[in-house]
């Protein structure tokens, strides 16, 4: 029996733009199966999708190489592991030199408590998610970032997450309407 191990290319697991990948119905069914349980054996997927294990493996690998699938990883519940302060910080920066902005981005990318960093258009230039054990730790972390880049941060707003009512990756947008 062949191994069911999927060969994933080394790549960034962050949002990437590029050529559009055309998903067919089988691809969508595979994505739905993976979304529901990424550890489901290919043999079980084969029975429900109607393709061989090898065909499913090849399709998953093809989607991974095309950067449709960026990673297989657990979705953690931050409060259950002691991270109860979840804060989005929207930042507006002053027009500075490119190297200083790159230093800012690199610092945030490497900051252990910054779990999401995105550049934006509109009023805010960046959005970051900072997770901390409590609001006191968050305040300390945010003040540290502001002290490190005082000449850069023009304005900011902080929004704390109190309750989460929905969390979905984009799966349902992709495979809704598939026949199964």
OpenMM code with the backbone's topology and positions (N, CA, C; nanometers):
from openmm import Vec3, app, unit

residues = "UNK UNK UNK UNK UNK UNK UNK UNK UNK UNK UNK UNK UNK UNK UNK UNK UNK UNK UNK UNK UNK UNK UNK UNK UNK UNK UNK UNK UNK UNK UNK UNK UNK UNK UNK UNK UNK UNK UNK UNK UNK UNK UNK UNK UNK UNK UNK UNK UNK UNK UNK UNK UNK UNK UNK UNK UNK UNK UNK UNK UNK UNK UNK UNK UNK UNK UNK UNK UNK UNK UNK UNK UNK UNK UNK UNK UNK UNK UNK UNK UNK UNK UNK UNK UNK UNK UNK UNK UNK UNK UNK UNK UNK UNK UNK UNK UNK UNK UNK UNK UNK UNK UNK UNK UNK UNK UNK UNK UNK UNK UNK UNK UNK UNK UNK UNK UNK UNK UNK UNK UNK UNK UNK UNK UNK UNK UNK UNK UNK UNK UNK UNK UNK UNK UNK UNK UNK UNK UNK UNK UNK UNK UNK UNK UNK UNK UNK UNK UNK UNK UNK UNK UNK UNK UNK UNK UNK UNK UNK UNK UNK UNK UNK UNK UNK UNK UNK UNK UNK UNK UNK UNK UNK UNK UNK UNK UNK UNK UNK UNK".split()
positions = [
    Vec3(0.0843, -0.1180, 0.0000),
    Vec3(0.0000, 0.0000, 0.0000),
    Vec3(0.0885, 0.1238, 0.0000),
    Vec3(0.0535, 0.2195, -0.0831),
    Vec3(0.1293, 0.3435, -0.0920),
    Vec3(0.1042, 0.4308, 0.0302),
    Vec3(0.2022, 0.5110, 0.0623),
    Vec3(0.1885, 0.6074, 0.1711),
    Vec3(0.0845, 0.7123, 0.1336),
    Vec3(0.0124, 0.7601, 0.2343),
    Vec3(-0.0860, 0.8645, 0.2096),
    Vec3(-0.0274, 1.0028, 0.2389),
    Vec3(0.1025, 1.0108, 0.2599),
    Vec3(0.1668, 1.1384, 0.2900),
    Vec3(0.1603, 1.2304, 0.1682),
    Vec3(0.1187, 1.3534, 0.1932),
    Vec3(0.1087, 1.4555, 0.0888),
    Vec3(0.2391, 1.5349, 0.0883),
    Vec3(0.2982, 1.5522, -0.0284),
    Vec3(0.4211, 1.6304, -0.0407),
    Vec3(0.3853, 1.7776, -0.0566),
    Vec3(0.4125, 1.8558, 0.0485),
    Vec3(0.3837, 1.9997, 0.0451),
    Vec3(0.5105, 2.0748, 0.0085),
    Vec3(0.5007, 2.1696, -0.0835),
    Vec3(0.6185, 2.2499, -0.1178),
    Vec3(0.6512, 2.3457, -0.0031),
    Vec3(0.7782, 2.3803, 0.0096),
    Vec3(0.8172, 2.4817, 0.1079),
    Vec3(0.7691, 2.6162, 0.0558),
    Vec3(0.6842, 2.6818, 0.1317),
    Vec3(0.6309, 2.8096, 0.0878),
    Vec3(0.5761, 2.8858, 0.2062),
    Vec3(0.5510, 3.0107, 0.1841),
    Vec3(0.4898, 3.0956, 0.2840),
    Vec3(0.3453, 3.0533, 0.3022),
    Vec3(0.2944, 3.0620, 0.4248),
    Vec3(0.1537, 3.0287, 0.4471),
    Vec3(0.0677, 3.1542, 0.4565),
    Vec3(0.1163, 3.2636, 0.4007),
    Vec3(0.0447, 3.3893, 0.4048),
    Vec3(-0.0229, 3.4152, 0.2711),
    Vec3(-0.1235, 3.5012, 0.2752),
    Vec3(-0.1971, 3.5410, 0.1560),
    Vec3(-0.1007, 3.5771, 0.0437),
    Vec3(-0.1246, 3.5190, -0.0722),
    Vec3(-0.0378, 3.5443, -0.1871),
    Vec3(-0.1232, 3.5656, -0.3107),
    Vec3(-0.0877, 3.6646, -0.3895),
    Vec3(-0.1578, 3.6888, -0.5144),
    Vec3(-0.0808, 3.6230, -0.6278),
    Vec3(-0.1504, 3.5835, -0.7290),
    Vec3(-0.0887, 3.5195, -0.8444),
    Vec3(-0.1974, 3.4812, -0.9425),
    Vec3(-0.1648, 3.3851, -1.0263),
    Vec3(-0.2628, 3.3404, -1.1243),
    Vec3(-0.3777, 3.2684, -1.0557),
    Vec3(-0.4974, 3.2879, -1.1098),
    Vec3(-0.6147, 3.2213, -1.0556),
    Vec3(-0.6091, 3.0731, -1.0908),
    Vec3(-0.6404, 2.9900, -0.9953),
    Vec3(-0.6459, 2.8457, -1.0145),
    Vec3(-0.7922, 2.8080, -1.0356),
    Vec3(-0.8211, 2.7391, -1.1431),
    Vec3(-0.9585, 2.6987, -1.1719),
    Vec3(-0.9900, 2.5687, -1.0989),
    Vec3(-1.0779, 2.5757, -0.9993),
    Vec3(-1.1199, 2.4588, -0.9231),
    Vec3(-1.2353, 2.3902, -0.9951),
    Vec3(-1.2252, 2.2585, -1.0106),
    Vec3(-1.3395, 2.1858, -1.0640),
    Vec3(-1.4172, 2.1262, -0.9451),
    Vec3(-1.5248, 2.0547, -0.9739),
    Vec3(-1.6097, 2.0001, -0.8671),
    Vec3(-1.5328, 1.9038, -0.7766),
    Vec3(-1.4441, 1.8234, -0.8341),
    Vec3(-1.3656, 1.7314, -0.7511),
    Vec3(-1.2717, 1.8079, -0.6572),
    Vec3(-1.2080, 1.9122, -0.7082),
    Vec3(-1.1209, 1.9946, -0.6235),
    Vec3(-1.1998, 2.0534, -0.5068),
    Vec3(-1.3199, 2.1032, -0.5357),
    Vec3(-1.4029, 2.1623, -0.4317),
    Vec3(-1.4433, 2.0585, -0.3268),
    Vec3(-1.4755, 1.9373, -0.3725),
    Vec3(-1.5098, 1.8310, -0.2777),
    Vec3(-1.3887, 1.7944, -0.1909),
    Vec3(-1.2716, 1.7914, -0.2508),
    Vec3(-1.1496, 1.7630, -0.1747),
    Vec3(-1.1271, 1.8725, -0.0708),
    Vec3(-1.1424, 1.9982, -0.1101),
    Vec3(-1.1241, 2.1084, -0.0154),
    Vec3(-1.2254, 2.1013, 0.0979),
    Vec3(-1.3468, 2.0624, 0.0653),
    Vec3(-1.4496, 2.0489, 0.1690),
    Vec3(-1.4102, 1.9387, 0.2674),
    Vec3(-1.3665, 1.8259, 0.2154),
    Vec3(-1.3223, 1.7154, 0.3023),
    Vec3(-1.2060, 1.7591, 0.3911),
    Vec3(-1.1108, 1.8285, 0.3335),
    Vec3(-0.9952, 1.8753, 0.4107),
    Vec3(-1.0370, 1.9775, 0.5153),
    Vec3(-1.1315, 2.0630, 0.4812),
    Vec3(-1.1798, 2.1637, 0.5746),
    Vec3(-1.2490, 2.0976, 0.6937),
    Vec3(-1.3233, 1.9939, 0.6680),
    Vec3(-1.3943, 1.9234, 0.7749),
    Vec3(-1.2995, 1.8410, 0.8607),
    Vec3(-1.1983, 1.7792, 0.7980),
    Vec3(-1.1022, 1.6978, 0.8729),
    Vec3(-0.9791, 1.6742, 0.7858),
    Vec3(-0.8771, 1.7554, 0.8044),
    Vec3(-0.7568, 1.7458, 0.7212),
    Vec3(-0.6778, 1.6173, 0.7471),
    Vec3(-0.7104, 1.5452, 0.8519),
    Vec3(-0.6409, 1.4198, 0.8823),
    Vec3(-0.7165, 1.2972, 0.8304),
    Vec3(-0.8252, 1.3200, 0.7618),
    Vec3(-0.9047, 1.2090, 0.7094),
    Vec3(-0.8209, 1.1306, 0.6090),
    Vec3(-0.8155, 0.9993, 0.6222),
    Vec3(-0.7365, 0.9189, 0.5272),
    Vec3(-0.7863, 0.9351, 0.3834),
    Vec3(-0.6920, 0.9316, 0.2915),
    Vec3(-0.7279, 0.9441, 0.1500),
    Vec3(-0.8238, 0.8331, 0.1076),
    Vec3(-0.8110, 0.7153, 0.1685),
    Vec3(-0.9008, 0.6040, 0.1336),
    Vec3(-1.0461, 0.6386, 0.1673),
    Vec3(-1.0690, 0.7071, 0.2790),
    Vec3(-1.2046, 0.7494, 0.3140),
    Vec3(-1.2523, 0.8606, 0.2214),
    Vec3(-1.1623, 0.9520, 0.1887),
    Vec3(-1.1990, 1.0593, 0.0961),
    Vec3(-1.2344, 1.0000, -0.0400),
    Vec3(-1.1604, 0.8989, -0.0795),
    Vec3(-1.1821, 0.8341, -0.2083),
    Vec3(-1.3247, 0.7807, -0.2189),
    Vec3(-1.3702, 0.7173, -0.1117),
    Vec3(-1.5051, 0.6595, -0.1125),
    Vec3(-1.6126, 0.7670, -0.1246),
    Vec3(-1.5937, 0.8809, -0.0593),
    Vec3(-1.6986, 0.9833, -0.0626),
    Vec3(-1.6902, 1.0745, -0.1854),
    Vec3(-1.5708, 1.0879, -0.2434),
    Vec3(-1.5532, 1.1787, -0.3577),
    Vec3(-1.5684, 1.1058, -0.4906),
    Vec3(-1.5282, 0.9791, -0.4930),
    Vec3(-1.5392, 0.9034, -0.6177),
    Vec3(-1.4146, 0.9079, -0.7036),
    Vec3(-1.3015, 0.9406, -0.6438),
    Vec3(-1.1715, 0.9376, -0.7121),
    Vec3(-1.0799, 0.8433, -0.6357),
    Vec3(-0.9774, 0.7936, -0.7024),
    Vec3(-0.8814, 0.7068, -0.6345),
    Vec3(-0.7976, 0.7878, -0.5348),
    Vec3(-0.7352, 0.7161, -0.4407),
    Vec3(-0.6460, 0.7826, -0.3439),
    Vec3(-0.5355, 0.8569, -0.4166),
    Vec3(-0.4771, 0.7924, -0.5169),
    Vec3(-0.3676, 0.8566, -0.5917),
    Vec3(-0.4155, 0.9840, -0.6618),
    Vec3(-0.5340, 0.9803, -0.7185),
    Vec3(-0.5873, 1.0994, -0.7864),
    Vec3(-0.6106, 1.2121, -0.6861),
    Vec3(-0.6614, 1.1775, -0.5688),
    Vec3(-0.6845, 1.2796, -0.4655),
    Vec3(-0.5512, 1.3366, -0.4179),
    Vec3(-0.4528, 1.2486, -0.3925),
    Vec3(-0.3200, 1.2948, -0.3494),
    Vec3(-0.2596, 1.3893, -0.4531),
    Vec3(-0.2675, 1.3514, -0.5804),
    Vec3(-0.2112, 1.4349, -0.6872),
    Vec3(-0.2821, 1.5698, -0.6948),
    Vec3(-0.4126, 1.5696, -0.6787),
    Vec3(-0.4873, 1.6956, -0.6824),
    Vec3(-0.4495, 1.7855, -0.5638),
    Vec3(-0.4349, 1.7270, -0.4458),
    Vec3(-0.3952, 1.8062, -0.3281),
    Vec3(-0.2562, 1.8640, -0.3499),
    Vec3(-0.1639, 1.7824, -0.3983),
    Vec3(-0.0287, 1.8309, -0.4244),
    Vec3(-0.0283, 1.9397, -0.5317),
    Vec3(-0.1108, 1.9224, -0.6336),
    Vec3(-0.1197, 2.0233, -0.7403),
    Vec3(-0.1728, 2.1548, -0.6840),
    Vec3(-0.2754, 2.1471, -0.5973),
    Vec3(-0.3287, 2.2693, -0.5369),
    Vec3(-0.2269, 2.3326, -0.4413),
    Vec3(-0.1471, 2.2518, -0.3754),
    Vec3(-0.0429, 2.3050, -0.2863),
    Vec3(0.0649, 2.3760, -0.3687),
    Vec3(0.1070, 2.3160, -0.4786),
    Vec3(0.2096, 2.3786, -0.5643),
    Vec3(0.1576, 2.5060, -0.6311),
    Vec3(0.0256, 2.5120, -0.6549),
    Vec3(-0.0344, 2.6315, -0.7136),
    Vec3(-0.0694, 2.7353, -0.6067),
    Vec3(-0.0372, 2.7052, -0.4820),
    Vec3(-0.0595, 2.7956, -0.3671),
    Vec3(-0.2080, 2.8194, -0.3400),
    Vec3(-0.2912, 2.7216, -0.3755),
    Vec3(-0.4316, 2.7240, -0.3352),
    Vec3(-0.4378, 2.6811, -0.1883),
    Vec3(-0.3653, 2.5751, -0.1549),
    Vec3(-0.3517, 2.5268, -0.0167),
    Vec3(-0.2152, 2.5721, 0.0312),
    Vec3(-0.2139, 2.6516, 0.1380),
    Vec3(-0.0868, 2.7031, 0.1891),
    Vec3(-0.0318, 2.6214, 0.3049),
    Vec3(-0.1191, 2.5561, 0.3828),
    Vec3(-0.0695, 2.4806, 0.4980),
    Vec3(-0.1803, 2.3937, 0.5553),
    Vec3(-0.1389, 2.2934, 0.6282),
    Vec3(-0.2288, 2.2138, 0.7109),
    Vec3(-0.1834, 2.2388, 0.8536),
    Vec3(-0.2712, 2.2955, 0.9343),
    Vec3(-0.2323, 2.3273, 1.0711),
    Vec3(-0.3552, 2.3312, 1.1602),
    Vec3(-0.3341, 2.3177, 1.2913),
    Vec3(-0.4491, 2.3225, 1.3824),
    Vec3(-0.5000, 2.4651, 1.3982),
    Vec3(-0.6258, 2.4772, 1.4311),
    Vec3(-0.6835, 2.6058, 1.4669),
    Vec3(-0.6935, 2.6051, 1.6190),
    Vec3(-0.6165, 2.6911, 1.6824),
    Vec3(-0.6101, 2.6941, 1.8279),
    Vec3(-0.7136, 2.7894, 1.8855),
    Vec3(-0.7550, 2.7615, 2.0083),
    Vec3(-0.8460, 2.8474, 2.0823),
    Vec3(-0.7623, 2.9260, 2.1826),
    Vec3(-0.7254, 3.0521, 2.1518),
    Vec3(-0.6320, 3.1270, 2.2376),
    Vec3(-0.6659, 3.1292, 2.3864),
    Vec3(-0.7924, 3.1548, 2.4274),
    Vec3(-0.8182, 3.1580, 2.5719),
    Vec3(-0.7889, 3.0263, 2.6435),
    Vec3(-0.8059, 2.9133, 2.5730),
    Vec3(-0.7821, 2.7844, 2.6387),
    Vec3(-0.6336, 2.7588, 2.6640),
    Vec3(-0.5459, 2.8359, 2.6012),
    Vec3(-0.4021, 2.8200, 2.6254),
    Vec3(-0.3439, 2.9434, 2.6948),
    Vec3(-0.4329, 3.0213, 2.7592),
    Vec3(-0.3865, 3.1323, 2.8417),
    Vec3(-0.3722, 3.2661, 2.7732),
    Vec3(-0.4173, 3.2784, 2.6501),
    Vec3(-0.4105, 3.4068, 2.5787),
    Vec3(-0.5509, 3.4665, 2.5756),
    Vec3(-0.5847, 3.5437, 2.6799),
    Vec3(-0.7212, 3.5944, 2.6936),
    Vec3(-0.7393, 3.7364, 2.6405),
    Vec3(-0.6300, 3.8053, 2.6109),
    Vec3(-0.6382, 3.9412, 2.5568),
    Vec3(-0.6086, 3.9357, 2.4070),
    Vec3(-0.7125, 3.9521, 2.3275),
    Vec3(-0.7013, 3.9470, 2.1820),
    Vec3(-0.7371, 4.0846, 2.1296),
    Vec3(-0.6400, 4.1541, 2.0710),
    Vec3(-0.6602, 4.2929, 2.0311),
    Vec3(-0.6167, 4.3173, 1.8878),
    Vec3(-0.7065, 4.3802, 1.8113),
    Vec3(-0.6698, 4.4292, 1.6796),
    Vec3(-0.6226, 4.5725, 1.6965),
    Vec3(-0.5102, 4.6055, 1.6357),
    Vec3(-0.4582, 4.7414, 1.6389),
    Vec3(-0.4483, 4.7893, 1.4946),
    Vec3(-0.5165, 4.8993, 1.4661),
    Vec3(-0.5110, 4.9614, 1.3340),
    Vec3(-0.4154, 5.0788, 1.3440),
    Vec3(-0.3193, 5.0849, 1.2523),
    Vec3(-0.2104, 5.1819, 1.2622),
    Vec3(-0.2017, 5.2659, 1.1355),
    Vec3(-0.1866, 5.3946, 1.1558),
    Vec3(-0.1563, 5.4872, 1.0472),
    Vec3(-0.0129, 5.5339, 1.0689),
    Vec3(0.0676, 5.5291, 0.9635),
    Vec3(0.2079, 5.5694, 0.9775),
    Vec3(0.2345, 5.6985, 0.9022),
    Vec3(0.3421, 5.7620, 0.9416),
    Vec3(0.3875, 5.8811, 0.8701),
    Vec3(0.4672, 5.8368, 0.7490),
    Vec3(0.4727, 5.9180, 0.6469),
    Vec3(0.5520, 5.8848, 0.5282),
    Vec3(0.6992, 5.8898, 0.5637),
    Vec3(0.7576, 5.7724, 0.5766),
    Vec3(0.8987, 5.7615, 0.6114),
    Vec3(0.9741, 5.6879, 0.5019),
    Vec3(1.1010, 5.6765, 0.5211),
    Vec3(1.1837, 5.6050, 0.4240),
    Vec3(1.1432, 5.4576, 0.4193),
    Vec3(1.1628, 5.3998, 0.3027),
    Vec3(1.1253, 5.2603, 0.2802),
    Vec3(1.1988, 5.1661, 0.3747),
    Vec3(1.3278, 5.1924, 0.4010),
    Vec3(1.4034, 5.1020, 0.4878),
    Vec3(1.3491, 5.1031, 0.6310),
    Vec3(1.3017, 5.2167, 0.6787),
    Vec3(1.2443, 5.2246, 0.8137),
    Vec3(1.1118, 5.1491, 0.8204),
    Vec3(1.0323, 5.1619, 0.7148),
    Vec3(0.9059, 5.0882, 0.7098),
    Vec3(0.9318, 4.9380, 0.7018),
    Vec3(1.0325, 4.8973, 0.6258),
    Vec3(1.0690, 4.7559, 0.6183),
    Vec3(1.1153, 4.7028, 0.7538),
    Vec3(1.1874, 4.7864, 0.8287),
    Vec3(1.2305, 4.7478, 0.9634),
    Vec3(1.1084, 4.7275, 1.0541),
    Vec3(1.0100, 4.8171, 1.0430),
    Vec3(0.8858, 4.8087, 1.1187),
    Vec3(0.8131, 4.6770, 1.0869),
    Vec3(0.7991, 4.6467, 0.9589),
    Vec3(0.7314, 4.5237, 0.9157),
    Vec3(0.8058, 4.4014, 0.9669),
    Vec3(0.9366, 4.3991, 0.9505),
    Vec3(1.0161, 4.2852, 0.9951),
    Vec3(1.0042, 4.2655, 1.1462),
    Vec3(1.0086, 4.3748, 1.2199),
    Vec3(0.9957, 4.3662, 1.3654),
    Vec3(0.8616, 4.3023, 1.4031),
    Vec3(0.7523, 4.3485, 1.3413),
    Vec3(0.6205, 4.2945, 1.3723),
    Vec3(0.6071, 4.1492, 1.3267),
    Vec3(0.6636, 4.1164, 1.2109),
    Vec3(0.6585, 3.9780, 1.1625),
    Vec3(0.7287, 3.8827, 1.2582),
    Vec3(0.8337, 3.9297, 1.3234),
    Vec3(0.9117, 3.8445, 1.4128),
    Vec3(0.8669, 3.8528, 1.5588),
    Vec3(0.7709, 3.9370, 1.5887),
    Vec3(0.7216, 3.9535, 1.7258),
    Vec3(0.6316, 3.8352, 1.7606),
    Vec3(0.6648, 3.7634, 1.8652),
    Vec3(0.5918, 3.6419, 1.9009),
    Vec3(0.4438, 3.6665, 1.9290),
    Vec3(0.4077, 3.7808, 1.9837),
    Vec3(0.2684, 3.8066, 2.0197),
    Vec3(0.1865, 3.8672, 1.9066),
    Vec3(0.2506, 3.9071, 1.7988),
    Vec3(0.1782, 3.9580, 1.6817),
    Vec3(0.1452, 3.8365, 1.5959),
    Vec3(0.0155, 3.8041, 1.5895),
    Vec3(-0.0264, 3.6832, 1.5180),
    Vec3(-0.0823, 3.7108, 1.3798),
    Vec3(-0.1046, 3.8369, 1.3478),
    Vec3(-0.1550, 3.8722, 1.2151),
    Vec3(-0.1053, 4.0128, 1.1827),
    Vec3(-0.0540, 4.0297, 1.0648),
    Vec3(-0.0048, 4.1593, 1.0178),
    Vec3(-0.0470, 4.1745, 0.8728),
    Vec3(-0.1133, 4.2844, 0.8423),
    Vec3(-0.1572, 4.3082, 0.7043),
    Vec3(-0.1450, 4.4561, 0.6724),
    Vec3(-0.1036, 4.4867, 0.5479),
    Vec3(-0.1062, 4.6260, 0.5033),
    Vec3(-0.2446, 4.6508, 0.4442),
    Vec3(-0.2883, 4.7754, 0.4514),
    Vec3(-0.4242, 4.8078, 0.4121),
    Vec3(-0.4273, 4.9355, 0.3292),
    Vec3(-0.5384, 4.9577, 0.2634),
    Vec3(-0.5645, 5.0866, 0.2005),
    Vec3(-0.6727, 5.1545, 0.2824),
    Vec3(-0.6835, 5.2841, 0.2707),
    Vec3(-0.7840, 5.3574, 0.3462),
    Vec3(-0.7199, 5.4352, 0.4593),
    Vec3(-0.7965, 5.4587, 0.5633),
    Vec3(-0.7504, 5.5383, 0.6771),
    Vec3(-0.6296, 5.4751, 0.7466),
    Vec3(-0.6265, 5.3439, 0.7544),
    Vec3(-0.5209, 5.2722, 0.8263),
    Vec3(-0.4243, 5.2085, 0.7285),
    Vec3(-0.2965, 5.2145, 0.7630),
    Vec3(-0.1925, 5.1543, 0.6787),
    Vec3(-0.1679, 5.0076, 0.7130),
    Vec3(-0.1810, 4.9746, 0.8418),
    Vec3(-0.1556, 4.8378, 0.8871),
    Vec3(-0.2592, 4.7961, 0.9891),
    Vec3(-0.2836, 4.6655, 0.9928),
    Vec3(-0.3666, 4.6050, 1.0944),
    Vec3(-0.2840, 4.4926, 1.1543),
    Vec3(-0.2749, 4.4908, 1.2868),
    Vec3(-0.2057, 4.3811, 1.3529),
    Vec3(-0.2974, 4.3213, 1.4588),
    Vec3(-0.2811, 4.1934, 1.4832),
    Vec3(-0.3501, 4.1248, 1.5923),
    Vec3(-0.2425, 4.0930, 1.6943),
    Vec3(-0.2646, 4.1363, 1.8164),
    Vec3(-0.1721, 4.1063, 1.9258),
    Vec3(-0.2471, 4.0214, 2.0268),
    Vec3(-0.1895, 3.9063, 2.0620),
    Vec3(-0.2468, 3.8192, 2.1639),
    Vec3(-0.1567, 3.8223, 2.2863),
    Vec3(-0.2204, 3.8304, 2.4025),
    Vec3(-0.1453, 3.8360, 2.5277),
    Vec3(-0.2235, 3.7629, 2.6367),
    Vec3(-0.1546, 3.7345, 2.7474),
    Vec3(-0.2207, 3.6593, 2.8550),
    Vec3(-0.3289, 3.7424, 2.9246),
    Vec3(-0.3130, 3.8747, 2.9256),
    Vec3(-0.4141, 3.9628, 2.9834),
    Vec3(-0.3941, 4.1037, 2.9269),
    Vec3(-0.4850, 4.1942, 2.9619),
    Vec3(-0.4773, 4.3296, 2.9081),
    Vec3(-0.3529, 4.4031, 2.9573),
    Vec3(-0.3067, 4.3717, 3.0773),
    Vec3(-0.1839, 4.4336, 3.1274),
    Vec3(-0.0641, 4.3976, 3.0409),
    Vec3(-0.0532, 4.2708, 3.0043),
    Vec3(0.0570, 4.2293, 2.9168),
    Vec3(0.0416, 4.2930, 2.7792),
    Vec3(-0.0822, 4.2969, 2.7282),
    Vec3(-0.1038, 4.3622, 2.5985),
    Vec3(-0.0560, 4.5071, 2.6035),
    Vec3(-0.0947, 4.5803, 2.7087),
    Vec3(-0.0560, 4.7206, 2.7217),
    Vec3(0.0967, 4.7341, 2.7207),
    Vec3(0.1638, 4.6473, 2.7919),
    Vec3(0.3110, 4.6485, 2.7952),
    Vec3(0.3693, 4.6227, 2.6550),
    Vec3(0.3147, 4.5241, 2.5843),
    Vec3(0.3631, 4.4908, 2.4497),
    Vec3(0.3395, 4.6068, 2.3530),
    Vec3(0.2198, 4.6648, 2.3563),
    Vec3(0.1871, 4.7733, 2.2638),
    Vec3(0.2732, 4.8958, 2.2920),
    Vec3(0.2937, 4.9275, 2.4195),
    Vec3(0.3807, 5.0405, 2.4536),
    Vec3(0.5232, 5.0157, 2.4045),
    Vec3(0.5684, 4.8901, 2.4110),
    Vec3(0.7020, 4.8568, 2.3606),
    Vec3(0.7145, 4.8806, 2.2111),
    Vec3(0.6112, 4.8460, 2.1364),
    Vec3(0.6115, 4.8696, 1.9914),
    Vec3(0.6121, 5.0194, 1.9640),
    Vec3(0.5288, 5.0935, 2.0356),
    Vec3(0.5221, 5.2391, 2.0156),
    Vec3(0.6539, 5.3070, 2.0518),
    Vec3(0.7202, 5.2604, 2.1571),
    Vec3(0.8488, 5.3191, 2.1967),
    Vec3(0.9573, 5.2872, 2.0943),
    Vec3(0.9487, 5.1701, 2.0329),
    Vec3(1.0491, 5.1298, 1.9337),
    Vec3(1.0372, 5.2117, 1.8050),
    Vec3(0.9142, 5.2531, 1.7700),
    Vec3(0.8907, 5.3261, 1.6446),
    Vec3(0.8102, 5.4545, 1.6701),
    Vec3(0.8576, 5.5410, 1.7581),
    Vec3(0.7781, 5.6605, 1.7928),
    Vec3(0.7621, 5.7580, 1.6775),
    Vec3(0.8595, 5.7660, 1.5890),
    Vec3(0.8524, 5.8620, 1.4791),
    Vec3(0.7669, 5.8113, 1.3634),
    Vec3(0.7270, 5.6854, 1.3688),
    Vec3(0.6526, 5.6245, 1.2591),
    Vec3(0.5026, 5.6220, 1.2802),
    Vec3(0.4608, 5.5932, 1.4011),
    Vec3(0.3185, 5.5720, 1.4280),
    Vec3(0.2498, 5.7066, 1.4467),
    Vec3(0.1702, 5.7422, 1.3462),
    Vec3(0.0994, 5.8705, 1.3485),
    Vec3(-0.0271, 5.8597, 1.4335),
    Vec3(-0.1017, 5.7499, 1.4157),
    Vec3(-0.2291, 5.7324, 1.4848),
    Vec3(-0.2571, 5.5822, 1.4947),
    Vec3(-0.3418, 5.5458, 1.5899),
    Vec3(-0.3807, 5.4056, 1.6024),
    Vec3(-0.5140, 5.3949, 1.6745),
    Vec3(-0.5815, 5.2841, 1.6549),
    Vec3(-0.7028, 5.2488, 1.7287),
    Vec3(-0.6925, 5.1029, 1.7668),
    Vec3(-0.7390, 5.0728, 1.8863),
    Vec3(-0.7336, 4.9366, 1.9385),
    Vec3(-0.8756, 4.8853, 1.9570),
    Vec3(-0.8984, 4.7636, 1.9120),
    Vec3(-1.0266, 4.6973, 1.9293),
    Vec3(-1.0016, 4.5624, 1.9945),
    Vec3(-1.0619, 4.5410, 2.1109),
    Vec3(-1.0466, 4.4143, 2.1832),
    Vec3(-1.1599, 4.3200, 2.1461),
    Vec3(-1.1261, 4.1944, 2.1286),
    Vec3(-1.2273, 4.0933, 2.1002),
    Vec3(-1.2830, 4.0449, 2.2332),
    Vec3(-1.4137, 4.0559, 2.2474),
    Vec3(-1.4807, 4.0119, 2.3699),
    Vec3(-1.5421, 3.8737, 2.3484),
    Vec3(-1.6054, 3.8553, 2.2341),
    Vec3(-1.6661, 3.7266, 2.2000),
    Vec3(-1.6526, 3.7062, 2.0500),
    Vec3(-1.6420, 3.5815, 2.0099),
    Vec3(-1.6313, 3.5481, 1.8679),
    Vec3(-1.7530, 3.4646, 1.8319),
    Vec3(-1.8273, 3.5094, 1.7315),
    Vec3(-1.9505, 3.4414, 1.6931),
    Vec3(-1.9359, 3.3569, 1.5679),
    Vec3(-1.8325, 3.3835, 1.4925),
    Vec3(-1.8080, 3.3029, 1.3736),
    Vec3(-1.6600, 3.3111, 1.3409),
    Vec3(-1.6024, 3.1963, 1.3100),
    Vec3(-1.4656, 3.1921, 1.2605),
    Vec3(-1.4627, 3.0853, 1.1532),
    Vec3(-1.4443, 3.1253, 1.0326),
    Vec3(-1.4333, 3.0322, 0.9206),
    Vec3(-1.3172, 3.0753, 0.8355),
    Vec3(-1.2427, 2.9791, 0.7911),
    Vec3(-1.1506, 3.0083, 0.6832),
    Vec3(-1.2411, 3.0253, 0.5622),
    Vec3(-1.1873, 3.0438, 0.4468),
    Vec3(-1.2738, 3.0748, 0.3344),
    Vec3(-1.3364, 2.9532, 0.2691),
    Vec3(-1.3184, 2.8349, 0.3247),
    Vec3(-1.3677, 2.7121, 0.2664),
    Vec3(-1.5088, 2.7145, 0.2127),
    Vec3(-1.6045, 2.7588, 0.2940),
    Vec3(-1.7436, 2.7555, 0.2508),
    Vec3(-1.7701, 2.8456, 0.1309),
    Vec3(-1.6918, 2.9503, 0.1150),
    Vec3(-1.7066, 3.0344, -0.0046),
    Vec3(-1.6660, 2.9569, -0.1303),
    Vec3(-1.5724, 2.8663, -0.1140),
    Vec3(-1.5185, 2.7931, -0.2274),
    Vec3(-1.6030, 2.6722, -0.2638),
    Vec3(-1.6435, 2.5939, -0.1634),
    Vec3(-1.7085, 2.4678, -0.1967),
    Vec3(-1.8588, 2.4674, -0.1738),
    Vec3(-1.9200, 2.5784, -0.1366),
    Vec3(-2.0657, 2.5777, -0.1212),
    Vec3(-2.1283, 2.5484, -0.2574),
    Vec3(-2.2304, 2.4702, -0.2559),
    Vec3(-2.2971, 2.4339, -0.3794),
    Vec3(-2.2396, 2.3104, -0.4463),
    Vec3(-2.1352, 2.2482, -0.3866),
    Vec3(-2.0828, 2.1248, -0.4454),
    Vec3(-2.1786, 2.0110, -0.4143),
    Vec3(-2.1821, 1.9139, -0.4999),
    Vec3(-2.2706, 1.7991, -0.4833),
    Vec3(-2.1968, 1.6911, -0.4052),
    Vec3(-2.2595, 1.6471, -0.2994),
    Vec3(-2.2046, 1.5357, -0.2209),
    Vec3(-2.3131, 1.4738, -0.1401),
] * unit.nanometer
topology = app.Topology()
chain = topology.addChain("A")
for resn in residues:
    res = topology.addResidue(resn, chain)
    for name in ("N", "CA", "C"):
        topology.addAtom(name, app.Element.getBySymbol(name[0]), res)
